[in-house]
């Protein structure tokens, strides 16, 4: 028989509950197993521990598992992050070890390729006809220069592809990855009580203007490729033809010997149906002072080369 105060002042006292309870033999056999702690014993221990906490110490939980999750959530999240970081570092170490193990093989392959190129050059030198050594040397020089330019162009093209791919990744990060990461954080902390507007502050974004930077990188790569490739022969030929047809210098300046009223092949003070400019159509003094006097020969040479 246990006596308790009517006002509940001894509700949590050490003598409020009986110190010993009768347990049936079946219950004891279920709890105590020769194979170790059974699930029933663990649940009974958790129940005893949970009931040993007062109501204000239970943080609004209803069982031991909820109380345990609430108290250990911070440390479990830290453990998960550390495990992920260790896994990422382990993967990088494995990749570096693979690269180191492949160095010796790549060095041997490089030496073999160099020896093969050396033999090819020696065989090529034997095929040169006597008396054409100068042309062969010039061809080798031009081939070497062309190969160097091709390598540079390929490097810029690879850079450009990387920039374009990085643009796609930035777009995907904004549209899919970053919102999904935010949703995962919200799911891990459901009791935070933050509103949707407050959660938006935790959305991961890029520090700088990534779109503007990548657009500039792509334009820079295009300019470098254009510098190395130059103007195609067909476009250059049409450019010179257009300059000759409109009476302009190669650099785009109008000849000072032409008057401002020149229209449809006619000149002021003279009637001419010619469609080309000749020194006879211009005074000798104006012709000598005109830059065309030195350009006509150049245009003729360019035309013959084209």
C-alpha positions in Angstrom: 0.0 0.0 0.0 1.3 3.4 -1.1 0.2 6.7 0.4 0.2 9.8 -1.8 -0.6 13.5 -1.0 -3.9 14.8 -2.4 -2.3 18.0 -3.7 0.2 16.0 -5.8 3.3 17.5 -4.0 4.9 14.1 -3.8 4.0 13.0 -7.4 7.7 12.9 -8.5 9.1 11.8 -5.2 11.4 8.8 -4.9 8.7 6.9 -3.0 5.8 7.7 -5.3 6.1 4.4 -7.2 6.8 1.0 -5.8 10.5 0.1 -5.7 9.9 -3.5 -6.9 7.4 -5.0 -9.4 6.4 -8.5 -9.9 7.3 -9.9 -13.3 6.0 -13.1 -14.7 8.4 -15.9 -15.6 7.3 -15.7 -19.3 8.1 -12.0 -19.4 11.5 -12.6 -17.8 12.3 -15.3 -20.3 11.3 -13.1 -23.2 13.6 -10.3 -21.9 16.6 -12.4 -20.9 17.8 -14.5 -23.8 21.0 -16.5 -24.0 21.7 -14.9 -27.4 22.1 -11.4 -26.0 19.8 -8.5 -25.5 16.5 -9.1 -27.2 14.4 -6.4 -28.8 11.9 -6.6 -25.9 14.6 -6.0 -23.3 15.8 -3.0 -25.3 12.3 -1.6 -25.5 11.7 -2.1 -21.8 15.0 -0.3 -20.9 14.1 2.6 -23.3 10.6 2.8 -21.6 12.1 3.0 -18.2 14.6 5.7 -19.3 11.8 7.7 -20.9 9.5 7.5 -17.9 12.4 8.6 -15.7 12.2 12.0 -17.4 9.7 14.5 -16.2 7.1 16.0 -18.5 9.1 19.3 -18.9 12.2 17.3 -19.8 10.6 15.3 -22.6 10.5 18.2 -25.1 7.0 17.3 -26.2 7.9 13.8 -27.3 5.8 10.7 -26.7 8.4 7.9 -26.6 12.1 7.3 -26.2 12.9 7.2 -29.9 11.5 10.7 -30.5 13.4 12.0 -27.5 16.6 10.4 -28.7 16.2 11.8 -32.2 15.6 15.3 -30.9 18.6 15.2 -28.6 21.1 13.6 -31.1 19.9 15.1 -34.4 22.6 17.8 -34.4 25.4 15.2 -33.8 24.0 12.8 -36.4 23.9 15.5 -39.0 27.5 16.4 -38.2 28.4 12.7 -38.5 26.7 12.4 -41.9 28.5 15.5 -43.2 31.9 14.2 -42.0 31.2 10.8 -43.6 30.4 12.4 -46.9 33.5 14.6 -46.7 35.7 11.6 -46.0 34.1 9.7 -48.9 34.8 12.5 -51.3 38.4 12.8 -50.1 38.9 9.0 -50.4 37.6 9.1 -54.0 40.0 11.9 -54.9 42.9 10.0 -53.3 42.0 6.9 -55.3 41.9 8.9 -58.5 45.4 10.5 -57.7 46.8 7.0 -57.0 45.5 5.7 -60.3 47.1 8.7 -62.1 50.4 8.1 -60.3 50.4 4.4 -61.3 49.8 5.3 -64.9 52.8 7.7 -65.1 55.4 5.1 -65.9 53.3 3.6 -68.7 52.6 7.0 -70.3 56.3 7.9 -70.1 57.2 4.7 -72.0 54.5 5.4 -74.6 55.8 8.9 -75.1 59.3 7.7 -75.7 58.1 5.1 -78.2 56.0 7.7 -80.1 59.0 10.1 -80.2 61.2 7.3 -81.6 58.6 6.5 -84.1 58.3 10.1 -85.3 62.1 10.3 -85.6 62.2 7.2 -87.8 59.4 8.6 -90.0 61.3 11.9 -90.4 64.4 9.9 -91.4 62.5 7.9 -94.0 60.8 11.1 -95.3 64.3 12.7 -95.8 65.3 9.7 -98.0 62.3 10.3 -100.3 63.4 13.8 -101.2 64.5 14.1 -104.9 67.9 15.5 -105.4 67.7 19.3 -106.2 64.5 19.8 -104.3 66.0 20.1 -100.8 65.0 23.7 -100.5 61.4 23.0 -101.3 61.3 20.1 -99.0 62.8 22.2 -96.1 60.3 24.9 -96.8 57.5 22.4 -96.8 58.7 21.0 -93.5 58.8 24.5 -92.0 55.3 25.3 -93.2 54.0 22.0 -91.9 55.4 22.7 -88.5 53.9 26.1 -88.4 50.5 24.8 -89.6 50.6 22.0 -86.9 51.4 24.6 -84.2 48.5 26.8 -85.3 46.2 23.7 -85.5 47.1 22.8 -81.9 46.4 26.3 -80.7 43.0 26.4 -82.4 42.1 23.0 -81.0 43.1 24.2 -77.5 40.8 27.3 -77.9 38.0 25.1 -79.2 38.3 22.8 -76.2 38.2 25.8 -73.9 35.1 27.1 -75.6 33.4 23.7 -75.3 34.2 23.7 -71.6 32.7 27.2 -71.2 29.5 26.2 -73.0 29.2 23.1 -70.9 29.8 25.1 -67.7 27.0 27.4 -68.8 24.7 24.4 -69.0 25.8 23.3 -65.5 25.1 26.8 -64.1 21.7 26.7 -65.6 21.0 23.2 -64.2 22.3 24.3 -60.7 19.8 27.2 -60.6 16.9 25.2 -62.0 17.3 21.8 -60.4 20.2 21.2 -58.0 20.0 24.3 -55.8 16.2 24.0 -55.2 16.5 20.3 -54.5 19.3 20.9 -51.9 17.0 23.5 -50.2 14.2 20.9 -50.1 16.5 18.4 -48.5 17.5 20.9 -45.8 13.8 21.7 -45.2 13.1 18.0 -44.8 16.0 17.5 -42.3 14.7 20.4 -40.1 10.9 20.2 -40.2 10.5 21.8 -36.7 12.4 25.0 -37.6 9.1 26.9 -38.1 10.6 29.0 -40.9 8.3 30.3 -43.6 8.8 29.9 -47.4 10.1 33.4 -47.7 12.6 32.8 -44.8 13.8 29.5 -46.4 14.5 31.4 -49.6 17.5 33.1 -47.8 19.1 29.6 -47.7 18.9 29.0 -51.5 22.4 28.6 -52.8 23.4 31.1 -55.5 26.6 32.0 -57.3 28.7 34.8 -55.7 29.3 36.7 -58.9 27.5 37.1 -62.3 28.4 33.7 -63.7 26.3 34.1 -66.9 28.1 37.4 -67.8 31.5 35.9 -67.1 30.9 32.8 -69.2 29.5 34.8 -72.1 32.6 36.9 -72.1 34.8 33.8 -72.0 33.0 32.3 -75.0 33.3 35.5 -76.9 37.0 35.7 -76.1 37.6 32.1 -77.3 35.7 32.9 -80.6 37.9 36.0 -81.1 41.2 34.0 -80.5 40.0 31.3 -82.9 39.1 33.8 -85.6 42.6 35.5 -85.3 44.3 32.2 -85.9 42.0 31.0 -88.7 42.1 34.3 -90.6 39.8 35.2 -93.5 38.9 32.3 -95.9 40.2 32.7 -99.4 36.7 33.0 -101.0 35.8 35.8 -98.6 39.1 37.6 -99.2 38.6 37.4 -103.0 35.0 38.8 -102.8 36.3 41.6 -100.5 38.9 42.7 -103.0 36.4 42.5 -105.9 34.0 44.7 -103.9 36.7 47.3 -103.3 37.6 47.5 -106.9 33.9 47.7 -107.9 33.1 50.6 -105.6 36.3 52.5 -106.2 37.7 52.2 -102.7 41.1 51.4 -101.3 41.7 48.0 -99.7 41.6 49.7 -96.3 38.1 51.1 -97.1 39.1 54.8 -97.9 37.7 56.6 -101.0 40.2 57.8 -103.5 40.5 61.7 -103.3 40.7 61.9 -107.2 37.0 60.9 -107.3 34.5 63.8 -107.0 31.6 63.7 -104.6 29.1 63.8 -107.6 30.4 60.5 -109.0 27.4 58.4 -109.9 26.8 55.4 -112.0 30.3 55.5 -113.7 30.2 59.2 -114.7 32.5 62.0 -113.6 31.8 65.8 -113.2 32.8 67.6 -116.4 33.2 64.4 -118.4 30.8 61.8 -119.6 32.1 58.3 -119.2 30.4 54.9 -119.3 33.5 53.0 -118.0 32.9 50.8 -115.0 36.6 50.8 -113.9 39.0 53.6 -112.9 42.0 54.2 -115.1 44.8 56.8 -114.8 43.7 58.5 -118.0 40.3 59.4 -116.4 42.1 61.5 -113.7 44.6 64.4 -114.1 48.3 63.5 -113.9 48.8 65.6 -110.8 45.8 64.1 -108.9 46.9 60.7 -110.0 50.4 61.1 -108.5 49.0 62.5 -105.3 46.3 59.8 -105.1 47.1 56.6 -103.0 45.8 54.7 -106.0 49.0 55.3 -107.8 50.8 52.8 -105.5 47.8 50.6 -104.9 46.9 49.6 -108.5 50.1 47.5 -108.8 49.3 45.8 -105.5 45.8 45.0 -106.5 47.1 43.5 -109.7 49.5 41.4 -107.8 46.8 40.2 -105.4 44.5 39.4 -108.3 47.1 37.3 -110.0 47.8 35.5 -106.7 44.1 34.8 -106.2 
